[in-house]
């Protein structure tokens, strides 16, 4: 009963949150609505990976946080075109160098740059998530390599800064680039040892601190996904026997049932809502080029990389 009530409450919150999007895109001088591109970049979260309920295997679904954002924006922007380049398994190095998903121009970053060269003047929004797969490489079961994490997070900061600078140069000064921090699937360590869950929260704060610093320095708003998932809240406010943050990880991701880090549909809605809370108005100030081959574009995802 309690879990059902939680889902009903979440559904109500999402309906309210998603109904209020940024201002509609309009062209100057009272002309007709212009085509607007929304470019989403990132990892399996951008691609919309979930666990197969029967096997637990990671599979790409038709639900993703960029898809939910696009649906919300489309209520106010008549000619919104969503281009999703997200790649399952992508980390901050492969984002730059390529090698996981197949892109015409090599890497996800190169593909995004080429897209922006063609459609930068009609692009109203870019969202990005990077970093989760970098740090997951330092975790094996319940074993956390803290030395690996420290070096990985340092390199992640440098790679993310390079990527944001490259995207800004291609997009120009006015296209919003919005990033996110991360929820903490490793809070399920609480079931093995509560002290491990506390350590995971400390390390997550280090990761999210670096992400916040890089995005802020680059002038990018940050969706506070960690706060939405109450990642640091170890209180048991409903007296369930579980800390609130562990309870939400179990409710909003596949981690507790299948050991799969990806969100359920509701979890993707929570991430989308965190983005919508910080999105600036979407505006197009110059006549755009006509929509081309980028409409409804997706990369080719090799199945072996769907694990993260």
N, C-alpha and C positions, 0 to 999 in steps of 0.2 A: 504493500500500500504506500509505504513511504517513497519507494523508488518511482512508482507511478506518479505520485504527486509531484516529485521533483521534475520529471519529464514534462508534465503539464505546465508547471510554472515556467520552465525554460522555453517551452513553445510560445507561451504568452509573451515572455520577454523579447524573444526574437521577432515576433510579429510587430511589436511596438518599435523595436530598434530599427528594423529594416524598412519601416514605412517612412522614415525621415531621412532622406538622402540629401546630398549636396545640391546646390542650385543647378537648374538645367542649363545646358550649353546653348548659347545663342550666338548668332553672327552679328557683326556690327551693322548699324544703319537699318535695323528692322527687317533684314532679309530673312528668308526661310531658314529653318533649322539646318545646320550643316552636319555632315558626317563627322563623328567623333570616334577615335580609336582608344580603347583601353588595352594596354599591353601589360600582361602579368608574367612575372619571371620567378624562378625559384626551384624548389625541390618537389618531392612527392606530395607535399601539402598543397602546392600550387596546382599540381597535376590532378589531385583528387583521389589519391590512393586510400583504400580501406582494406580491412581484412575480409576475406571470404568467410561468411558465417559458418560454413560447414568445415572448411579445412584450416582456416587461419592464414592462408596464403595471401600475400599482398596483391591486390588487383586494382587497376585504375577504374574508377566509377564515374558516373555523370554528375557527382556532387563534389564541389571543391569550394574553398573560400573565395577564389576569384570569380567563380561562376555565380555565387550568391551576391557578391558585390555588383557584378555586371547586371544581374536581374534587378537589384535595387536601383542602380543608376539609370537603367533603361526605362524606369517609370517616369523619369523627368527628362531624359535625353532621347529624342525620337529616333535618331539614326546612330545609335551606339553599336560599334562593332568591337567584339572582344577577341583579342589575339592572345592565346595562352601558350607560352613556350616552356612551361614548367617541365622539369625532368626528374623522374624518380631516381633517388640515389645521388643527385647532384650535390657536390660540395663546393667550397669556394675556389678550389683549384680547377676542378673539371669545368666549372662555370666559365672560367677564362680559357682553359686549354682544350676543352672538349673531350670526347672519348666515351661518354656514356650513352647519350641519345644522339640520333642522327639528325644533323642540321645541314642545310644546303651550304651554309657559309662556315661550317666547322664547329664552333662552340655556341653555347646559348648566348653568351655575351656578343659574339660576332654576329649572330643572327639578329639579336636585338638592335645592334648598331646599324645593320643594313636596313632593317625595318624603319628605324627612325630617320635614316637618310632619305628614304622614300616618302615617309608619312609623318615626319616630325611636326610639321605645321598643323596637322589635323589630329595629333595625339593629345588627349586631354588628361591622361593619367597613366602612371607606371606604378605597379606594386611589385615588391620583391621580398622573398624570404631566403636567407642563406645562413648556414652555420650548424644546423642540427646534425647533418651527416659528418661534418668535421669532427665533432666531439664524440659522436657515437663510436667512432673508430677507436677511441680510448677506453671503451667500456666492454667488458667481456662477462656476461652473466651479471653477477652481483659484484664483480671485481672492477674497481675504478683505478686506472693508472693516472694518478694526479700529476706526475711529471709530464706525461704525454699531453694531458689536458692543458696544462699551463702553456706549453710550447705551441700546441694546436690553436688555442685561443689567440695567442699573439700573432701567429701567421694568418689566422682568419681575419683579424682586424686589418692587416696590411692588404690582403686580397680583396676584402669588401671595399676598402677605401679606393683601391685601383678601379674596381668595377663601377662604383658610383661616379667617380671622376669621368670614366669613359662614357657612361650613359649620359651624364650631364652634358658633356661636350657634343654628343650626337643629338640630344633632345633639345638643346638650347636652354636658356635660363628660366623659362616660364612653365615648363611642364612639371607638375608635381611628381616627385618620386617618393613613394611612401614605403617604409620598411616595417618590420615587426620584431618583437622579441619572442621568446618561446615559453610554452608551458613545459612541465617537467614530468615526462612519463616514468622517470626513474623513482618517483615517489612510491611506486609499488614495492620498492625495497623495504618499505615499512612492514610488510608482511613477513619478511625474513629477519630484519633487524631494524628497529626504529632509528637507531643511531646512523645506519646507512642512509636512510631517507633524509635525515638532517644534513648529512654530508652532501648528498645529492643536491639539496636545496642551496647549500653554500656555494657549490660549484656552479649551479645554474645562475646564481646571482652574479658570479664572476663573468660568465658568458654574456648574460644580458646586459651587464654594465659596459662591456666592450662594444656590443652592438649599439647600445644607446649612444655611447660616445662617438662612434664613427658616423652613425646616421645624423646625429645632431650637428656634428662638425661639417657634414656635407649639406646641411640645410634641409634634411628630410624628416618629416614627421614620423613618429614611431607608434604603431598599434601596440597597446600594452596587453598582449595576450596573456602574459604571466599573471597580471592582476585579474584578468577576466576569469582565469582558472584558479584564482586564489592560491597561487603556488607556494606562498610563504605562510599560509594560514594553517598551523598545526592544531588549532583549537577544534574541539568536538562540540560545536554549538547545538547540534540536535541530539546529542547524547546517544549517538548510534554505535559508539565504540570505535569509530574511525575518525581520524582527523579530517577536517573539511576538504583540504587539498587532495588527500588520498581518495576520498569519496568522489570528488569531481573527476579525477583521472579515471576512476572506474566507470563513472556514469557517462563521460563524454568521449572516451577513447576505447579502443579494443585491447588495452594493455592488461587488464585484470582477467579477461576471459580467454584471450588468445596470445598474450605476450606480444602484441602488435602495437607499435607506438602511435598508429594513425587514429584520427578522430572518427567517431560516428557522424552521421548527418548533423545531429544537434551540435556536436563539437565544432564542425566546420562552420555552422551558423554563428557560434560564439566568436570564432576567429574573425569572420567577416564583419560582425558587429563591432569588434574592436577596431578594425580598419575604418568602418563608416564613422566612428566617433571622432576620428582625427582627419578625415579627408577635407581638403579645402574645396571651394567651389570649382567646378569644371568649366573652363572657359576656352573658347577658340577665338583668337583675335584677328586671324588673317584667313583669306579664302583658302580652303584646303584643296589638295589634289583629290581626284576621284578615288573611291575605294578600289583596290586592286586585288591581287592574288592573295592578300593576307587575310581576307575575311574567313572566319571560322577555321583558322589555321591551327594545327597541332603538330608537334614533332612526332617522329616515329620512336616509340619507347621499346627498347629491348627488354624482354620479359625477365631476364636474369638480373636486372637492376631494380626490380620492384620491391626489394626487401626492405627499403628504408624510405 
